[in-house]
Amino acid sequence: MTAEIEYVLDKLRWMRAEHIWPNGLRYLWTDAFGVILLVSLHRALAKDEFLDEAEQVVAEVYRVLGRTRGIRIGEESDRDGQYFHYLAMWLYALAVIGRHIPRYREVGVDLVHQVHEAFVVSGRGVIWKMKEDLSGPYPGYGFGALDAFDGYVSYRILDEKALSGEIADMRTLIDRSAADLVITQDLGLGMMLWMTQFFPEELWARLQRKRCLAMLDHMWQREGYFSREPDLPCTKFAFTNYGVSVGLQAAGAMPDRVKRLNEFFETYRSNDEYDRAAITHVMACSSRFPGYLINRQDYWAA
């Protein structure tokens, strides 16, 4: 067993004992990464207990956060509404578990049919946050810069045939925005890099990979982390750096910095709620053992 998997198993045992995850409060982003992690462990260790637990998380997400149309952001009172990029990550998680239990792909396709028309404004963009019933944009929120890319990738991974119309909508939006898009936020950079691995020869992917790597090189701090923004060198978050790590591993870039940020944040404490937050520790596991987050033949081959 590799050291990375041992790290993840120890972290999962600790999180369960502390009721942090998967037996804590539901949060769609964290649960998406957690489902991918559990299915990756099942794939690596050939143990059905991890696939069973992944199914339990999916069931709990729908029980707690599921709505008539779409899925709420999180369980806590201030996590109302729906984020498209969270839904897209959840769709990717459904595609991953669908590799082993095919009916989850149908669940994902149905979710796209529930939410796509509400979020997508033809020819303009994808609304970043919607009201919980999808009746309109959440007050104060407009279009998301990365959301069309999120949808395009997750839709194609999920079912290119069943979602061909929705994929075409997203591709139109990508073609309108990719040339001018410059990302400066750490997690956004990591997630864009992660997306570029799936269709690496497409123009948007080649362009964004180059830009993201250059921006991240500028944001690297010698202490061992990526800053939140280029002009905020002292601002850092563990979970966003772990997202950068996943993106860099997907791109096959900066392995020394991936190692250093994992070491840095293993002992770093922010002395706020993030020290015990599920998002911090699930993302730490994803950074150490990305599994199905990386488009590798040894995982994705039937």
C-alpha positions in Angstrom: 0.0 0.0 0.0 1.4 3.4 -1.0 2.1 6.1 1.6 -0.4 8.3 0.0 -3.2 5.8 0.4 -2.1 5.1 4.0 -2.3 8.9 4.6 -5.9 9.0 3.2 -7.1 6.0 5.2 -5.7 7.5 8.4 -7.3 10.8 7.6 -10.7 9.2 6.9 -10.5 7.3 10.2 -9.8 10.6 12.0 -12.6 12.5 10.2 -15.2 9.8 11.0 -14.1 9.7 14.7 -14.5 13.5 14.9 -17.8 13.5 12.9 -16.3 15.7 10.3 -16.8 13.6 7.2 -18.7 11.7 5.8 -20.8 11.8 9.0 -20.8 15.6 9.4 -22.9 18.3 7.8 -23.5 18.0 4.1 -21.7 20.4 1.7 -21.9 19.7 -2.0 -18.4 20.6 -3.1 -16.8 18.5 -0.3 -19.2 15.6 -0.9 -18.3 15.6 -4.6 -14.6 15.3 -3.9 -15.3 12.8 -1.1 -17.3 10.5 -3.4 -14.5 10.6 -6.0 -12.0 9.8 -3.2 -14.0 6.8 -2.0 -14.5 5.4 -5.5 -10.8 5.9 -6.1 -10.0 3.8 -3.0 -12.4 1.1 -4.2 -10.6 1.1 -7.6 -7.1 1.0 -6.0 -7.8 -1.5 -3.2 -10.6 -3.6 -4.7 -12.6 -3.2 -1.5 -16.4 -2.9 -1.9 -16.7 -1.1 1.4 -15.5 2.1 -0.2 -18.0 1.9 -3.1 -20.7 1.1 -0.6 -19.8 4.2 1.5 -19.7 6.3 -1.7 -23.3 5.3 -2.4 -24.3 6.2 1.1 -22.8 9.7 0.7 -24.7 10.1 -2.6 -27.9 9.0 -0.9 -27.4 11.4 2.0 -26.6 14.3 -0.4 -29.9 13.8 -2.1 -31.8 13.3 1.1 -30.4 16.4 2.8 -29.6 18.8 -0.1 -31.7 17.5 -2.9 -34.5 19.7 -4.2 -37.2 19.3 -6.8 -34.8 20.8 -9.3 -31.1 20.7 -8.5 -29.1 20.4 -5.2 -28.7 23.0 -2.5 -25.1 24.3 -1.8 -24.9 23.0 1.8 -26.8 22.0 4.9 -26.0 25.0 7.1 -28.4 28.0 7.0 -26.0 30.3 5.2 -25.4 27.8 2.4 -28.7 28.3 0.6 -29.1 28.6 -3.1 -27.4 26.6 -5.9 -23.9 27.1 -7.4 -23.4 25.8 -10.9 -19.8 24.9 -10.4 -20.7 22.8 -7.4 -23.3 21.0 -9.5 -20.8 20.5 -12.2 -18.3 18.9 -9.7 -21.1 16.7 -8.4 -21.9 15.6 -12.0 -18.2 14.6 -12.4 -18.5 12.6 -9.1 -21.7 10.8 -10.5 -19.7 10.0 -13.7 -17.0 8.5 -11.5 -19.2 6.3 -9.5 -21.1 5.5 -12.7 -18.0 3.8 -13.9 -18.8 1.1 -11.4 -22.6 1.5 -11.0 -24.0 2.6 -14.3 -27.3 4.0 -13.1 -25.6 7.0 -11.5 -24.8 8.2 -15.0 -28.6 8.4 -15.6 -28.9 10.3 -12.3 -26.4 12.8 -13.6 -28.1 13.2 -17.0 -31.4 13.8 -15.2 -29.7 16.5 -13.0 -28.4 18.3 -16.1 -31.9 18.3 -17.5 -33.2 19.8 -14.3 -30.7 22.7 -14.0 -29.2 23.5 -17.4 -31.9 25.8 -18.8 -32.1 27.7 -15.5 -28.4 28.5 -15.3 -27.5 29.1 -18.9 -28.4 32.3 -20.7 -27.9 31.6 -24.4 -25.0 33.5 -25.9 -24.1 35.3 -22.7 -23.0 33.0 -20.0 -23.8 30.7 -17.0 -25.3 32.3 -13.9 -22.9 31.6 -11.0 -25.5 31.3 -8.2 -29.2 30.7 -8.5 -32.0 30.9 -6.0 -32.7 27.6 -4.3 -35.8 26.9 -6.4 -34.0 28.0 -9.6 -36.6 30.7 -10.1 -33.9 33.3 -10.9 -30.4 34.5 -10.1 -29.4 34.8 -6.4 -29.5 38.5 -5.6 -26.2 40.2 -6.3 -24.7 37.4 -8.5 -24.0 37.5 -12.2 -22.2 35.2 -14.6 -19.4 32.9 -13.6 -16.1 33.1 -15.5 -15.4 29.3 -15.4 -18.9 27.9 -15.2 -19.2 27.1 -19.0 -15.9 25.2 -18.8 -17.1 23.3 -15.7 -20.3 22.3 -17.5 -18.6 21.4 -20.8 -16.2 19.1 -19.2 -18.6 17.4 -16.7 -21.3 17.0 -19.4 -18.8 15.4 -21.8 -17.4 13.0 -19.2 -20.9 12.1 -18.1 -22.7 11.3 -21.4 -21.7 13.0 -24.7 -24.7 11.6 -26.6 -27.5 12.2 -24.1 -26.2 15.8 -23.4 -25.1 16.8 -26.9 -27.3 19.9 -27.0 -26.2 21.1 -23.6 -22.6 20.5 -24.5 -23.0 22.6 -27.7 -24.4 25.4 -25.5 -21.4 25.3 -23.3 -18.9 25.1 -26.2 -20.4 28.2 -27.7 -19.9 30.1 -24.5 -16.3 28.8 -24.2 -15.5 29.9 -27.7 -16.7 33.4 -26.8 -14.7 33.7 -23.5 -11.6 31.6 -23.6 -9.3 34.0 -25.5 -9.9 36.8 -23.0 -10.1 34.8 -19.8 -7.3 35.5 -17.3 -7.7 33.7 -14.0 -6.0 35.1 -10.9 -7.6 33.2 -8.0 -5.7 30.1 -6.7 -8.6 27.6 -6.7 -9.9 28.9 -10.1 -6.4 28.3 -11.5 -6.2 24.8 -10.1 -9.7 23.8 -11.3 -9.0 25.2 -14.8 -5.8 23.3 -15.0 -7.7 20.2 -13.9 -10.2 20.7 -16.7 -7.6 21.1 -19.4 -6.4 17.5 -19.0 -9.5 16.0 -20.5 -9.4 17.6 -23.9 -5.8 18.9 -24.0 -5.6 19.5 -27.8 -8.6 21.8 -27.9 -7.6 25.5 -28.3 -9.1 26.7 -25.1 -7.3 24.0 -23.1 -3.9 24.7 -24.6 -4.3 28.5 -24.1 -5.6 28.2 -20.5 -3.0 25.6 -19.5 -0.2 28.0 -20.5 -1.8 31.0 -18.8 -2.6 29.2 -15.6 0.9 27.7 -15.2 2.4 31.2 -15.8 0.1 32.8 -13.2 0.7 30.1 -10.6 4.5 30.5 -11.1 4.0 34.1 -10.2 1.9 33.3 -7.1 4.3 30.8 -5.6 5.7 31.8 -2.3 9.0 30.5 -1.1 7.5 29.4 2.3 5.8 26.6 0.4 2.3 27.7 -0.8 0.4 29.6 -3.5 -1.1 32.9 -2.5 -4.8 33.5 -2.9 -4.2 36.2 -5.6 -1.1 37.7 -7.2 -1.3 40.8 -5.1 -2.0 39.0 -1.8 1.2 37.2 -1.1 0.5 36.5 2.5 -3.1 35.3 2.1 -3.3 31.5 1.9 -5.9 28.8 2.3 -5.1 25.1 2.7 -8.1 23.8 0.8 -7.6 26.1 -2.2 -3.9 25.1 -2.4 -5.0 21.5 -2.4 -7.1 22.3 -5.4 -4.1 23.8 -7.1 -2.2 20.6 -6.3 -4.9 18.5 -8.1 -4.7 20.8 -11.1 -0.9 20.7 -11.2 -1.0 16.9 -11.0 -3.5 16.7 -13.8 -1.2 18.9 -15.9 1.9 17.0 -14.9 3.5 20.2 -13.7 5.5 21.5 -10.7 5.7 18.2 -8.8 8.2 19.8 -6.4 5.8 22.5 -5.4 3.0 20.0 -5.0 5.2 18.1 -2.5 6.1 21.3 -0.7 2.6 22.6 -0.3 1.4 19.3 1.1 4.2 19.4 3.6 3.5 23.1 4.4 -0.2 22.7 5.1 0.2 19.5 7.0 1.4 21.6 10.0 0.0 25.0 9.1 -2.9 26.2 11.3 -5.2 29.1 10.3 -6.7 29.2 13.8 -10.2 29.5 12.4 -13.0 27.2 11.4 -11.0 25.9 8.4 -8.7 23.9 10.7 -11.4 21.4 11.3 -13.6 21.9 8.2 -14.4 18.9 6.1 -13.4 20.8 3.0 -9.8 21.2 4.2 -9.3 17.5 5.1 -11.1 16.0 2.1 -9.2 18.2 -0.2 -6.0 17.2 1.5 -6.8 13.6 0.7 -7.5 14.5 -2.9 -4.1 16.3 -3.1 -2.3 13.2 -1.7 -4.3 10.7 -3.7 -6.2 12.2 -6.6 -7.3 8.9 -8.1 -10.1 9.4 -10.5 -9.5 13.1 -10.6 -6.6 12.4 -12.9 -7.4 11.2 -16.4 -5.2 8.1 -16.2 -5.7 4.9 -18.1 -5.1 2.7 -15.1 -8.2 4.2 -13.5 -10.5 4.9 -16.4 -9.9 1.7 -18.4 -12.8 -0.7 -18.1 
